Amino acid sequence: MRTPLFTMIALALSLTSCEILEEAAKQAAGGDPPEPPTASLAALNLLEYPSEMQLGAYYCNDLLGNTWDACVSFFGKIPKKSELKFSFETVFELGNPNTFPVPTVELLLALDVFEGAKQAELAALCVSFCDPQAEVCDGGPNPEACRVEEGQDIMEFEPTINDLLELAVKAATEGAGAFDDNLGFKVIPSRALSKCRADKGCEVRDEGGVRSFCCGDACEAIGAECRVGTDDDGQSCVSCPGQLEAHVRFDLGLDAMLGILEVIAEDAMGSLLDLSMPNFTIPYKANGTLFFDIPIMGRFSLNFGPLEGEWTLD
C-alpha cells in the first residue's frame, strides 16, 4: 500500500529580520524591486548503505531455510540488523539576485522509490529546522509547518506520517559531528559586485558565442545570470547572484527499507538458491517545493524536480 511522503524544512537567517528588511528597502528605493531566487535539486546522494554482500547474507538464511553454513560460506558473516543503515542527502543549488540575503524557510520534498513496482513506497515527513539560539532543538515538526497560502503553485502532496523517511538529527543532538548544521538555518547570500571598471559605456554582449562584460574592446566572460550595474562611485560593475549549495541529510527508516528490499530478495530466490548475488538497485524520483521569505515581496514558492535516478548498493 502506497502512502504519500513529503518533507518540509524551515531554514533561516544569519542576519536579523530587521537588517534584511532594511537592505531590501534600500534596493527598492533605488528602483530595483526585490526578485525571486532560483533553485534546483542537483543531486540525491546515497551516503550510507549496506553492501549487496551484507544484504545477501542477511536475507539468505531467512528465505532459504536452514542453510546457515552455506549462506555464511558464500556471503560472509550475517550482519546484525543494527549494522544495516541507509542515509542520503539532497543537494540544492540556490541563487539570489537581490542585494540582501534571502532565507529559504520551507522545503516540501517528495521521495518515491520503486515507482510503479509492487514494492513501491512514497512516504511523508514534515520537519521544522531550528533557530541557532533555540535552547532545545530536535527537528520535530513546527505546528505551522507544511501550510500553504491561497494561490501558491506547489506540488500536490498530502502529508502523512511514514517510517520511510526522517531528517538526520543524531549528530546534531549528540554534540560535535559532521552534520551539526543539518538542523540549522540556511540563507542564500546577497548578490555581489565584481569586475568593476571606471570605463564608461561598459555593457554585456556576446563575444564569440560567450556572454561577456565588455568595456570597449576589453571583455571578460560572465555567468548567464550576471548583469551590469554601478557601484557607489559610479563605476560599471558586474553584479552576479549570490550562490548557495545547500545540503540536507536524511535517514531512510531501516524497517521500511529492509521490507522493500526483501521483496527484491524474494524475487531473486533463484540467485540465492544458486548462492549467487542478487542485484539490489533502488530507483527513485524526487520533487517538491522550496519556500522563501522575501522582504517586501513576501512569501514565494518554487517547484523543483522531478529528479530521477538509481541508487546501487555495490
C-alpha positions in Angstrom: 0.0 0.0 0.0 1.4 3.4 -1.0 1.4 6.3 1.4 2.2 9.9 0.4 5.6 11.3 1.5 6.9 14.7 2.0 9.3 16.8 3.8 9.2 20.4 4.7 12.1 22.1 6.3 12.1 25.6 7.9 15.6 27.2 7.4 16.6 30.8 8.3 18.7 33.8 8.7 22.3 34.8 9.5 21.2 38.5 9.7 18.2 39.6 11.7 14.9 40.2 10.0 15.2 43.9 10.6 18.6 44.1 8.9 17.4 42.2 5.9 14.2 44.3 5.6 16.4 47.5 5.8 18.6 46.2 2.9 15.5 45.3 0.9 14.1 48.7 1.4 17.3 50.3 0.1 17.2 48.1 -3.0 13.6 49.1 -3.7 14.3 52.8 -3.1 17.0 52.6 -5.8 14.4 51.5 -8.3 15.4 47.8 -8.1 12.4 45.8 -6.7 13.0 42.5 -5.0 13.2 39.5 -7.2 12.6 35.8 -6.5 15.6 33.5 -6.0 16.4 30.5 -8.3 16.6 26.9 -7.1 17.2 23.4 -8.5 17.6 20.0 -7.0 21.0 19.0 -8.3 21.5 15.5 -6.7 20.3 12.9 -4.3 23.5 11.2 -3.0 23.3 7.9 -1.1 25.8 8.4 1.7 25.5 5.3 3.9 24.2 1.9 2.9 24.8 -1.9 3.3 26.6 -3.7 0.6 24.9 -6.3 -1.6 27.0 -9.0 0.1 25.7 -7.9 3.5 22.1 -7.9 2.3 22.6 -11.3 0.6 23.8 -12.7 3.9 21.0 -11.0 5.8 18.2 -12.5 3.7 19.8 -15.8 2.7 19.1 -17.9 5.7 15.6 -16.5 6.4 14.4 -17.0 2.8 16.1 -20.4 2.1 15.5 -22.1 5.4 18.2 -23.9 7.4 21.2 -23.1 5.2 23.3 -21.1 7.7 26.6 -22.7 6.8 26.1 -22.3 3.1 25.0 -18.7 3.4 27.9 -17.8 5.7 30.4 -19.6 3.4 29.3 -17.6 0.3 28.1 -14.2 1.6 30.2 -14.0 4.8 29.2 -13.1 8.3 25.4 -12.5 8.7 25.1 -8.8 9.8 23.1 -7.7 12.8 20.1 -5.5 11.9 21.7 -2.6 13.7 24.7 -2.8 11.3 22.5 -2.0 8.2 22.0 1.7 7.8 20.6 3.9 4.9 21.1 7.6 4.6 21.1 10.1 1.7 21.5 13.9 1.1 19.6 16.3 -1.1 21.8 18.9 -2.8 20.1 22.1 -3.8 21.7 24.9 -6.0 20.3 28.2 -4.9 20.8 31.7 -6.4 19.8 35.1 -5.1 19.7 38.2 -7.4 19.0 40.7 -4.6 21.3 43.0 -2.6 20.1 41.4 0.6 20.2 37.7 1.8 17.1 35.6 1.3 16.2 32.8 3.7 14.9 29.5 2.5 12.1 29.0 5.0 10.5 25.7 3.9 11.1 22.6 1.8 8.5 20.3 0.7 10.1 17.1 -0.6 8.5 14.0 -2.1 10.6 10.9 -2.5 9.3 7.9 -4.5 11.2 4.6 -4.6 10.4 1.8 -7.0 7.6 3.9 -8.6 5.1 1.6 -10.3 6.5 -1.7 -8.8 4.9 -3.9 -6.2 7.4 -2.8 -3.6 6.9 0.9 -4.3 6.9 3.3 -1.4 6.0 7.0 -1.2 6.3 8.3 2.4 5.9 11.7 4.2 7.7 13.7 6.9 7.3 17.3 8.0 10.3 18.8 9.7 11.0 22.3 11.2 14.6 23.4 11.2 15.8 25.3 14.3 16.9 28.8 15.3 20.5 28.5 16.3 19.6 30.4 19.5 17.0 27.9 20.5 17.8 26.2 23.8 16.2 22.9 22.7 16.0 21.6 19.1 15.3 18.0 18.0 14.0 18.6 14.5 10.4 17.9 15.5 7.7 19.5 13.3 6.5 23.0 13.9 2.7 23.2 14.3 2.6 25.9 11.5 4.8 23.8 9.1 3.6 22.4 5.7 0.9 25.1 5.4 0.5 26.9 2.1 -1.2 30.2 1.1 -4.0 30.5 -1.3 -2.9 30.7 -4.9 0.6 29.3 -4.4 1.9 27.0 -7.0 3.1 24.0 -5.1 3.4 20.2 -5.6 0.2 18.4 -4.8 1.0 16.2 -1.7 -1.0 15.3 1.3 1.4 15.0 4.3 1.1 11.8 6.4 3.5 10.1 8.9 5.5 7.3 7.5 8.5 5.3 8.7 10.4 5.5 5.4 12.0 9.0 5.7 13.3 11.1 8.6 15.6 14.1 9.0 19.1 13.0 10.2 19.4 14.7 13.6 21.7 12.3 15.6 25.0 14.1 15.0 23.3 17.5 15.8 21.8 16.3 19.0 24.8 14.4 20.3 27.3 17.2 20.0 30.0 17.9 17.5 29.8 16.0 14.3 29.9 16.2 10.5 26.2 17.1 10.3 25.7 19.5 13.1 24.4 22.1 10.7 21.7 19.8 9.3 19.1 21.4 11.6 20.4 25.0 11.2 19.1 27.9 9.2 20.3 28.2 5.6 20.4 31.6 3.9 21.3 32.5 0.3 23.8 35.3 0.3 23.1 38.6 -1.5 24.4 39.3 -5.0 27.9 40.7 -5.2 29.5 43.3 -7.4 32.8 42.3 -9.1 35.0 43.3 -12.0 34.3 47.0 -11.5 35.6 49.3 -14.2 35.9 53.1 -14.3 35.4 53.0 -18.1 32.1 54.5 -19.4 29.9 52.6 -21.8 30.5 49.1 -20.4 28.0 46.5 -21.4 27.1 42.9 -21.6 27.4 41.4 -25.1 28.1 38.2 -27.0 31.7 37.7 -27.9 32.4 34.6 -29.9 29.4 32.9 -28.5 30.3 33.7 -24.9 28.3 36.1 -22.8 30.8 38.8 -21.7 31.3 42.0 -19.8 32.9 44.5 -22.2 34.4 47.9 -21.8 35.5 48.9 -25.2 37.5 46.0 -26.7 38.3 44.6 -23.2 35.9 41.7 -22.4 35.6 39.1 -19.7 33.2 36.1 -19.7 30.4 36.2 -17.1 27.6 33.9 -16.0 24.2 33.9 -17.6 22.5 35.4 -14.5 25.0 38.3 -14.1 24.2 41.8 -15.2 25.9 45.2 -15.3 25.2 47.9 -12.6 27.1 50.7 -11.0 28.8 51.0 -7.6 28.6 53.9 -5.2 31.5 55.6 -7.1 29.6 55.3 -10.4 31.9 52.6 -11.8 30.4 50.0 -14.1 30.4 46.6 -12.3 29.2 43.1 -13.0 26.6 42.1 -10.5 26.2 38.3 -10.0 23.7 36.4 -7.9 24.7 35.1 -4.5 25.1 31.3 -4.6 24.5 28.6 -2.0 24.8 24.8 -2.3 22.5 23.6 0.4 22.9 20.0 1.7 20.2 18.3 3.8 20.8 14.8 5.1 18.0 12.3 5.7 17.9 8.8 7.1 15.8 6.1 5.5 13.9 4.0 8.0 15.6 0.7 8.5 12.5 -1.4 8.9 10.8 0.2 5.8 13.9 -0.3 3.6 14.5 -3.9 4.7 10.9 -4.6 3.9 11.2 -3.1 0.5 14.5 -4.9 -0.3 13.1 -8.2 1.0 10.7 -8.2 -2.0 13.8 -7.9 -4.2 15.4 -10.8 -2.4 12.3 -12.9 -2.7 12.2 -12.2 -6.4 15.8 -13.3 -6.6 15.3 -16.6 -4.9 16.9 -18.4 -7.8 20.1 -16.4 -7.3 20.0 -17.2 -3.6 19.5 -20.9 -4.3 22.5 -20.8 -6.6 24.3 -18.8 -3.9 24.9 -16.0 -6.4 24.5 -12.3 -5.8 21.0 -10.7 -6.0 21.0 -7.2 -7.6 19.9 -4.6 -5.1 19.3 -1.4 -7.1 16.8 1.2 -5.9 15.2 3.5 -8.5 14.0 6.9 -7.0 12.2 10.0 -8.0 12.2 13.3 -6.0 10.4 16.5 -6.4 8.8 19.2 -4.3 8.7 22.9 -3.5 11.0 25.4 -1.8 9.6 28.3 0.0 11.3 31.7 0.6 10.6 34.7 2.8 11.4 37.8 0.7 11.1 41.2 2.3 8.5 43.5 0.6 7.7 40.8 -1.9 6.5 38.3 0.7 6.3 34.5 0.7 7.4 32.9 -2.6 7.5 29.3 -3.7 9.5 27.5 -6.4 8.8 23.9 -7.6 11.8 21.6 -8.3 12.2 18.2 -10.0 11.4 15.6 -10.7 14.9 14.3 -10.4 15.1 10.6 -11.2 17.9 8.1 -10.8 19.1 4.9 -9.2 21.0 4.0 -6.0 23.1 0.9 -6.5 24.2 -1.0 -3.4 27.6 -2.3 -4.6 
